[in-house]
Amino acid sequence: METTSYVTTTFKDTIAFVEFFHPASNSFPSSQLAELTNAINALNTNNEVRVIVLKSAGEKAFCAGASFDELLQVSNLEQGGQFFSGFANVINAMRKSNKIIIGRIQGKTVGGGVGLAAACDYTFATKNASIKLSELAIGIGPFVIEPAVSRKIGKPALAEMTLDAENWKSADWAFDNKLFTQLFDDATQMDEALQKFATRLSSYNPEALYEMKKVLWEGTENWDTLLKERAAISGKLVLSDFTVNALNAFKGK
């Protein structure tokens, strides 16, 4: 079993598979968020690649969001803003990528992981892929990822999910609210369908795919600024006594 975190890119014909792993339920320290941003950006200049599949390793969690250990080490506004900018940078890289990005969501997804799923152009998921935005419960909020999540599921569903911060929403709920595009009983069925879909999609005219990508993301041109501003809000809140105490309580569970 893997114990060392990584971000890797592998290729199959015209499809790039970007995979991330962290032993703490695929959560992200800032260094690994930077790696993921770089991996996605690097594919912009690879003309052989038509489609990106974003996936995580293992059979359980897709992504547990931000690293609580690193959050607890934030001691000033600058560090806080920088940490939360990590997810902002990944989402903006996905938004501005010249490739269609397919998400493979095999398991539970929390916080920033929900943001990653929302920033994909198309998602495949299993019935095990329940989701949760727990940020309010620890004294912050899903401010950085909110634009991406709201773009997919709308403000009413976002409110339902965010304000009920301690409870999971089922994969069926995520599918009904358009966060997941296709839903399967298990990973075997999902992977078979995903491979067929990605192969077919990658056979289309790359210029048409890129123009379609731009259409899909119309109205998000201000996100470079917006997500940085949101990161600063979270960076300020994470310094509060409420959040420090809540993070320590979560870690102790």
PyMOL commands that set and color helices and strands:
alter all, ss='L'
color gray80, all
select helices_A, chain A and resi 30-45+68-73+77-96+112-119+135-138+146-163+171-176+187-201+206-216+223-237+241-252
alter helices_A, ss='H'
color red, helices_A
select strands_A, chain A and resi 6-12+15-21+51-56+100-105+109-110+122-126+131-132+182-184
alter strands_A, ss='S'
color yellow, strands_A
deselect
rebuild
show_as cartoon
